[in-house]
């Protein structure tokens, strides 16, 4: 069982933090690796091109469900694990 006293975590706003910037870069990389334009990805997601642009330029955060949808639309969910592990290691 996890002892929460030993594992203190402070939740703060995450927009434009190191972690957020890293995640946005990885999301953009996933899109480019899938040879998708912002418009092409937006169509797969049922969103607008500006939605994709705002995520990639650190103006908008994604929730977990949106992250999964983005990864599925680009390259499949299998690449998500590596991104999440790397994200967890950023201080």
Secondary structure, 3 states (H helix, E strand, C coil): CCCCCCCCCCCCCCCCCHHHHHHHHHHHHHHHHCCCCHHHHHHHHCCCHHHHHHHHCCCCCCCHHHHHHHHHHHCCHHHHHHHHHHHHHCC
